Amino acid sequence: MAWITPKTDWSEIDRCTYDDMNRIVGNLNELGGTSLKADYTQDDVPTKAEWTLIVTAVNNLVESEGYHTEDVPTMDATALNFNVVEGLTQEIYDWIELKQRQHDAAIYSGDAVYLDDGQFVR
């Protein structure tokens, strides 16, 4: 699934649809290599267990990417938490793109680049 711009303007009157769930988990799968369910249909009702997997995936992405944020989603399926989950997903997407552009620019300029595993790249 390709990246879909997250919805970050959730309000208390919004209802989560199967399209929303497919976007959220599809983006997480795209970023983190996770394999969350991304084929919701209009007959599906997201469960608390599925929401817990989503929140855990976001928290793992934040940690694995070394991204510093004050926003931490909780296990409550509220509009506020949907905004935090989708907002952090967008921020991590932007963070990864920035790191890749910096890496590419450093290589292009001839500067030494060391990857996280200590490997030298020129």
C-alpha positions in Angstrom: 0.0 0.0 0.0 1.3 3.5 -0.8 1.5 6.3 1.7 -1.7 8.2 2.3 -1.6 11.6 4.0 -2.9 11.1 7.6 -6.1 12.8 8.9 -5.0 15.1 11.7 -8.1 17.0 12.4 -10.2 14.4 14.2 -13.0 15.8 16.4 -15.3 14.2 18.9 -18.1 14.0 16.3 -16.0 12.0 13.8 -16.5 8.3 13.4 -13.7 6.0 12.4 -14.5 4.2 9.1 -12.9 1.3 7.5 -11.1 3.7 5.1 -9.6 5.4 8.2 -8.4 2.2 9.6 -6.9 1.1 6.3 -5.1 4.4 6.0 -3.8 4.3 9.6 -2.5 0.7 9.5 -1.4 1.0 5.9 0.8 3.9 6.7 2.2 2.1 9.7 2.9 -1.0 7.6 4.6 1.3 5.1 6.8 3.0 7.7 7.6 0.2 10.0 7.5 -3.0 8.1 4.7 -4.2 10.4 2.0 -6.4 9.1 -1.0 -5.0 10.8 -4.4 -5.8 9.3 -4.9 -3.4 6.4 -7.9 -4.8 4.6 -10.8 -3.5 6.7 -14.2 -3.6 5.0 -17.4 -1.7 5.9 -18.5 -4.8 7.9 -15.5 -4.7 10.2 -15.5 -3.1 13.6 -12.0 -2.3 14.9 -11.4 -4.0 18.3 -9.6 -2.7 21.3 -6.9 -5.3 20.6 -6.3 -3.9 17.1 -6.2 -0.3 18.5 -3.6 -1.5 21.1 -1.5 -3.0 18.2 -1.7 0.4 16.4 -0.6 2.4 19.4 2.2 -0.1 20.1 3.4 0.2 16.5 3.5 4.0 16.7 5.4 3.9 20.0 7.9 1.4 18.5 8.4 3.6 15.5 9.1 6.7 17.6 11.6 4.7 19.7 13.3 2.9 16.8 13.7 6.1 14.7 15.1 8.0 17.7 12.4 10.6 17.2 11.9 12.9 20.2 8.4 14.0 21.0 6.2 15.0 23.9 3.2 13.3 22.2 2.5 9.8 23.4 -0.7 8.1 22.3 -2.6 6.2 25.0 -4.8 3.2 24.6 -8.0 5.2 24.6 -9.7 5.3 21.2 -10.6 9.0 21.3 -10.4 11.8 18.7 -7.4 13.2 20.6 -5.5 9.9 20.4 -6.4 9.5 16.7 -4.9 12.9 16.1 -1.8 11.9 18.1 -1.4 8.6 16.3 -1.9 10.0 12.8 0.2 13.2 13.6 3.1 11.1 14.9 2.8 8.8 11.9 3.2 11.9 9.6 6.1 13.3 11.7 7.9 9.9 11.5 7.4 9.8 7.8 8.8 13.3 7.5 11.7 12.4 9.9 12.7 9.4 7.8 12.6 11.5 4.6 14.7 14.2 6.2 17.3 11.6 7.4 17.4 10.1 3.9 17.9 13.5 2.3 20.7 14.3 4.8 22.4 11.0 4.1 22.1 11.5 0.3 23.5 15.1 0.6 26.4 14.0 2.7 27.4 11.3 0.3 27.0 13.7 -2.7 29.2 16.3 -1.0 31.9 13.7 -0.3 31.6 13.9 3.4 32.1 10.7 5.4 28.8 9.1 6.5 28.5 6.6 9.2 25.4 4.6 9.4 23.8 3.5 12.7 25.6 0.2 12.6 28.9 1.9 12.3 29.4 1.1 8.7 31.3 3.7 6.7 29.7 4.9 3.4 31.2 7.4 1.0 
